[in-house]
Amino acid sequence: MTTSTPKRPPARSSSRTWRLSLSDPRVAGLFWQILVVGIAVAIVAFLWSNAIHNLSVRRISTGFAFLGREAGMPIADSWIDYTPKDTYLRAFIVGIVNTLRVAVIGIVLATVIGTLVGIARLSSNWLLARLAAVYVEVLRDLPLLLQLLFWYVLMQGLPAARQAWKPVEGVYLSNRGLILPSVPLHEANWWTILALVAGLIVFTLVRRRLIAQQMLDGRARPAWPYALGLVVALPALVSLLSGANWSIMLPELRGFNFVGGLTLAPEYFALLIALVTYTSAFIAEIVRSGIQAVPRGQSDAAKALGLKRSFVLQHIVLPQALRVIIPPMTSQYLNLTKNSSLAVAVGYQDIVSVANTTLNQTGQAIESIALIMMVFLTISLGISLFMNWYNARIALVER
């Protein structure tokens, strides 16, 4: 008697084969993506070749070789050494630094003022809450350019240097700008500042470690000895060994102008005030809505435990509100950076003003505009990357 062995069915292929048919959603999606990218590349290539042809017909040179030529362009307000005999590249670097001066300082001040105004809008004090509401509604509803021109005209209407206002000792306000006391920074001073920054970073890491240990065993560990050693003793030791000089230089009136101190030109000061006040009004609303997004039961439970209102706001409400505040806050930071290009309206020489002057002198229109776009794109992407990293860091992690 014989038995037949059943045949095994053919093994199925582990990987599915693609059919080159537009009825397949994956093939169709890939096809349309390639088509759209191809059309975009073709449009850019056509525009570029057309621009190169028109420039060659008009005998206008192209390229960035002009950056090595002498600029012959005066720049009054500069934090780095510059003379008109320097190159256009050096002038562009000065313009970038001037743009960063406005953007970085403006972001910090707008964040502080906007946060305070947003918290004030929720205050139980009727007068404080109404004043904060008026601040937000007035500044948010007026065009930024109008506010910028208002502050600039106001600065020009201030008294001359000899009759300058002196609100406190060493601080002067006149049509020459805001003059403040300053500390000359040399190499030894920078080493001390670097030691302070390093000490703050290390102290932050140590404090996080102490908090983590407290969460494990419930025993509080003091952080002040580490703060004293890393933030106070370490910079003081570096300052002493390097011989840093921290003497304050007070401005002094000589003739028709001030000598010494730190001078904020009226163009820069007006631009900074306009950007900070305008952006802080939007940030205030973001902070207010973020705080109100936190369930009221959180603060009620904390108050029932006898915690102070300031402690509840700082350690319970704001950390949770940050998850709502950060995304729209990023947009306001980007808006402030891009709005700094309005500096050309008051004569402040930022990257846009320097590029416009370069364009008029050299005729390199495409290159100058491309440099402006590249600078603002780089700054904006840097802000976006940092804020996205911070937003991901504070986001809730599901388990």
Disulfide bonds with the S-S distance in Angstrom:
none
